[in-house]
Amino acid sequence: MINSMDEKSNAKNKKKFMQKQTAIIIAATILLSSLGLGAHKKTVAGNGNRTSIHQEDLGATNEENCDLLPMLTNPTAPIFPLQDTRLLPLNEANEKYKQYGRFLAIGMPYEEYQKAMNQEWRKAYVPGEPDRIVVDLRKFYAYKDYEWIMLNLSRYKGVDVYVIGKSEKGRNIYAISVNFGQNENAPRLMFEGQIHAREFAGSGYILKMISDLVIKAQTCEATRAQLSKIRIEAVPVANPDGREMNIASGSTRWNGNANGVDLNRNFISSGSSQVGNGYTQNPFTSSVPDNSFYPGPYLGSAKETQALMKWIECHIPHAYSYISIHMQGGGIYCGRDNDIETKKLASKKFGEELLAIFNRGVSSNKYSLLARTWVNNTLDGTNGFSTAYAYDVAMGYKFDPSLGRLLPVVDGVGMPSIQFKSLENIKHHLNPINPDIRIATIEVGIRVKGKAEPLGYTATTREMHHRDYFKYNFDKLLPQMFDMCIKDMNLH
């Protein structure tokens, strides 16, 4: 018995020693790569190639092979000095702004905002040559399978994977950065998927687009040339807990995170949870935890939202585009109803360019520009979208501690959407950091009468996701957007 225990102890110590040695070799490899001395692929001694990964392996990988990154600068500093950081209770905020409308949710406390902006990211990677993993949208993937696909991508030179935060249940939230040119100022195509738990196509589409492109770049000089000019920044799965909850239950209803917060109502955008005087409150709102529409106990409350907030803040200044992929009906939302008139026209143009990609060669059930006012309207009690937050960051809005939201600054004072109604009224006060950014929500999953519901993750819905991916040219989306970006940004 004693010998058996000694053998186990020795084996455990040997494992720790090998992990330390692997970490040292990994650090050295990264240093050599940063000096331009790395190989075409990231190659380090360690566990070698693996075609699959188990949950215990993922746990060790996440903790042992992650480096702390320096805290990134937050471009939206508070507009008031620190002594004025008190968040107005909901009744006080409504009393102060009652001549303009009312708030349905309290904003984000200043301390929570600072905490979110000060999160440290970890670079995640696994040793060894990359496995050639082709994402098959017809296959079933648990979140740990997606984790392995993302970690495997980190083995390619020019691809970094970061843990940008944790979900409410402690799952890692990953961001993929494809930056072959190692250019910090290169324009970025930003993608975010599955912020709504039951909308599975977004995560699969993003992972497949990036994975296929990176594999192609290993043998295609033209693709490598494009990736040397333009970066891709993506969070494929914004809501991992909700995703796994739907899989476990077989549900197609649950949209929120593990706490019943609708992450796409939880962002601290300027129009979040506000009903303007003269506007009708949208019925798709909720004041209690639910499968959808609940903005949270306060805006910005969810850990997933906080992770995305910092990721958006860091990349928006250099972003060419920001696309959020959802699953509600085969169309595209571009722009906002209260935008500056010139930006409305630019947003429509971007939407039409995307339509031209998706509808090429399609004879029926085409994508369309969606303009349902209950979705676009910023004063009906909804909003709080990730795309709205991205827009506000791009337009240079500042965090207002009294209302706990990003707001445009007019004469030194933050102004909520219910007050200015249309940005056309205050456009001369704006100081955008990226006025030309193109933002869109793509709604995958055209509903056909008599056909199965595209939501959820059954074998039938996965087959639909696979079919529509190729039918609507998502396999060509990234190369086409590269061409658009190169033309618009004069990167020839």
Secondary structure, DSSP 8 states (H G I E B T S, - for coil): -HHHHHHHHHHHHHHHHHHHHHHHHHHHHHHHHHTT---SB---SSS---S---HHHHHHHHHHTEEE------S---SS-GGG-----HHHHHHHTTTTEEESS----HHHHHHHHT---EEE--SSS-------TTS---HHHHHHHHHHHTTBTTEEEEEEEE-TTS-EEEEEEE-TT--TTS-EEEEEE-SSTT--HHHHHHHHHHHHHHHHHTT-HHHHHHHTT-EEEEES-S-HHHHHHHHHHT-S---S-TTS--GGG-S--TTTTEEETT----SS--SS--SS----SSTT-SHHHHHHHHHHHHHGGGEEEEEEEE-SSSEEEES-TTS-HHHHHHHHHHHHHHHHHHTTT--SS--EE---HHHH-TTBS----HHHHHHHHHTT-EEETTTTEEE-EETTEE--HHHH-SGGGTGGG---S-TT-EEEEEE-----TTS--S-S-SHHHHHHHHHHHHHTTGGGHHHHHHHHHHHHTT--
